Amino acid sequence: MTPLPRSAGVLCHISSLPGKYGIGNLGDGARFARILAENGVRYWQILPLVQTGYGDSPYQSVSCTSGNPYFIDLDRLREMRLLTHAELRAVRARYRGERDVDYAKLYEERYATLRLAFSRFSSEDEDFRAFVERGEYEDYALFMTAKTVYGGRLCDWDRPLMRHAPEAVEALRNDYRGEYLFWQFVQYLFRMQWDELHASCRAMGLGIIGDLPLYVACDSADVWAHPELFKLDRRRRPTKVAGVPPDYFSATGQLWGNPIYDWAAHKRENFAWWHARIRAALETYDLVRIDHFRGLDRYYEIDADAENAVRGEWKKAPGNALFAEVEKGRIIAEDLGILDDGVRRLLKKTGLPGMKVLLFAFDGNRENDHLPANLREHTVYYTGTHDNDTVMGYVQGLSAGDRARLIGRVKAALREAKIPPHIGNAGEGMATALIRLALSSRAYLAVIPIQDILGLGNEARMNEPGTSGKNWRFRLTRQPSAQAMGRLNKMIKQYGR
C-alpha cells in the first residue's frame, strides 16, 4: 500500500453522536462531518455500521452486510411524508433527558416507528422495487422475517427452514411477503441515507474509515445462508467458537462466541464469500480496517461449551492466500494483541499498514513498538481505540506512583519530539500531550478518539473487552465545541497534516 499523504482522523461511531432520537443517526452524522472537515480532519473513523444483535455490539450482527436501522434519520422520513411532526415529537419525548443509549427502549420504540413509516410507503415504488430485485439484502430480509415470525435462534426453527431448504425459504418469502418487504424497506432507507452522507463527506474532502469484523455472529443470516463455511453441528450450532486467550484486557481471556470458519471450505471456493465481503466494504467506505487481523494468520479456537477462553488452541488460517486477489490499497490491519512472527510476516507480505496505540507505549521498554520514536511511516497511530480507557480515564485510574512514572515517560517522549512537556502533576494536559505525539509522529495517518479531543474520562469509554451490559452506550451531549475543534485544527496545521 502506497502511504497516503500525512493526514489526521477522528474516531467516533454513529451511535455516539448527539441528537434527538435516543441514538446518533445519519442526519447527525452530516453535521458532525462538516465540523471535522472545517477543522482540517481528513478521515472520520467509525465502528461497523451493521444492525446489532446480542449485547448490542457492532461486532455481533444479524448480517455482516446490513445497515443499522437505528441509524436511519427519522426527520428524513417526515420529509418523505412517512411520519408526522406529532409522531416525531412523541418519539423525542421518550428520550428527553437521557444521556447514554438505551438499547432496550430503542428496540421497543424504533421498529414500531419504522413499521408505521412502512405502512405509508408504497412497495411498488420504482426505486424500491429495483433495490429489492438487486438482491443485496435478500438473505438479511428473509432471516429477519423468520426471526420475527418464529422467534428464537435459527437452530430452533423447523428443520427445513433451519437448513435453508429452497422450498422453505420460498414459502417464507411468499407467506410473509409484507414482513419480508419491511426488512427490505429499512435497508433501502439506510442505504439511501448512507450513500448521501458518504457522497457529502467526499465532496468536503473527508474520507470514511469503516470497520470489518473478522467474525460473524452464530445467529445470523450469514451462518443461515452459508452453513458450509463454518464449523457447525447438524443443528447449525457452532462446535468451536472464537476468542482470545488471557491478556492485558482479561485474566480469563475473551470468549466472543462467534463461530469459527471452515477455512478448507473457503479455500475450495477460492474465498469467494470473503472476497465479496471485502469488495462490499470497499464500496461502502474509503478505507477499511480489518478487525483482529492476527486471526487471518492464526486464530484461537475454543470449545463451544467452554465457560471462558482460558483453554483453547491456536490454529492456522489461510493468511496471504486470502489476499491474493484482493485490492489491498485501502485496507488497514488491526494487528494489536498477541502477535508472533507469522502475523508480522503476513503484514509484510500483504503490504498493509498496521496500528499502534500510544496508551500501550509507556511501559518503560525503549524498544516498545508503540513509542513514537520506534514507529514506521506505514502505520496508523492512535492515542487509544474504542476498546481502551480514554486517555484521562487511564490516568485517573493509576496509583500516584504509576501516574508519576507515566508522566515522566511521556515528558521524555515529548522532549524527544521537541514538544514542550506541559503536563500537570495529576496528569492534567495528558490527553493533549498524547494527541501532539500522535500528530507529530512519522505515521502517515494519526487517528484521535473524540473522547480524547474533549478530554473525557472513562464515563465516556465505548467498550471494555470481556464485559457485557454496559458497553456501546456512550453519546456526546452536543456536537464538539468550536474551542476543542479549533485546538485540534491548530495542531493539525502545526504538524503538517
BELJO-V315898 format. One record per backbone hydrogen bond with DSSP energy under -1.0 kcal/mol. CO is the residue of the C=O (numbers start at 0). NH is the residue of the N-H. Records with the same first field share a line. If there is no record, write none. Layout:
CO=NH ; NH
//
This chain:
6=445
7=41 ; 42
8=447
9=44
10=449
12=15
13=16
14=23
15=475
24=28
25=29
26=30
27=31
28=32
29=33
30=34
31=35
32=36
33=37
35=38 ; 40
36=39
41=206
42=9
43=208
44=11
48=67
50=61
52=55
53=56
56=59
59=52
61=220
62=65
67=70
68=71
70=25
73=77
74=78
75=79
76=81
77=80
83=87
84=88
85=89
86=90
87=91
88=92
91=94
94=97
101=105
102=106
103=107
104=108
105=109
108=112
109=113
110=114
111=115
112=116
113=117
114=118
116=119
117=120
121=124
124=128
125=129
126=130
127=131
128=132
129=133
131=134
134=137
136=140
137=141
138=142
139=143
140=144
141=145
142=146
143=147
144=148
145=149
146=150
152=155
153=156
157=161
158=162
159=164
160=163
164=168
165=169
166=170
167=171
168=172
169=173
170=174
171=175
175=179
176=180
177=181
178=182
179=183
180=184
181=185
182=186
183=187
184=188
185=189
186=190
187=191
188=192
189=193
190=194
191=195
192=196
193=197
194=198
195=199
196=200
197=201
198=202
199=203
200=205
201=204
206=43
207=285 ; 286
208=45
209=288
211=290
217=219
219=223
220=224
221=225
225=228
226=229
228=261
229=231
230=238
232=235
236=232
238=303
239=259
240=301
241=256
243=253
249=246 ; 252
251=308
253=243
257=241
259=230
260=262
261=265
262=266
263=267
264=268
265=270
266=269
268=271
270=274
271=275
272=276
273=277
274=278
275=279
276=280
277=281
278=282
279=283
280=284
286=209
287=331
288=211
289=333
291=294
292=295
293=296 ; 297
295=318
296=316
298=314
300=312
301=240
302=305
312=300
314=298
317=320
318=321
322=325
327=330
329=287
331=289
332=334
333=292
339=343
340=344
341=345
342=346
343=347
344=348
345=349
346=350
352=332
353=379
355=381
356=359
357=360
364=367
367=370
370=373
371=374
376=378 ; 443
378=444
379=355
380=446
381=357
382=358
384=387
385=462
389=393
390=394
391=395
392=396
394=397
398=402
399=403
400=404
401=405
402=406
403=407
404=408
405=409
406=410
407=411
408=412
409=413
410=414
411=415
412=416
413=418
414=417
419=421
420=422
423=426
426=429
427=423
428=432
429=433
430=434
431=435
432=436
433=437
434=438
435=439
443=6
444=380
445=8
447=10
448=452
449=453
450=455
456=459
457=460
461=471
463=466
472=100
480=484
481=485
482=486
483=487
484=488
485=489
486=490
487=491
488=492
489=493
490=494
491=496
492=495
//
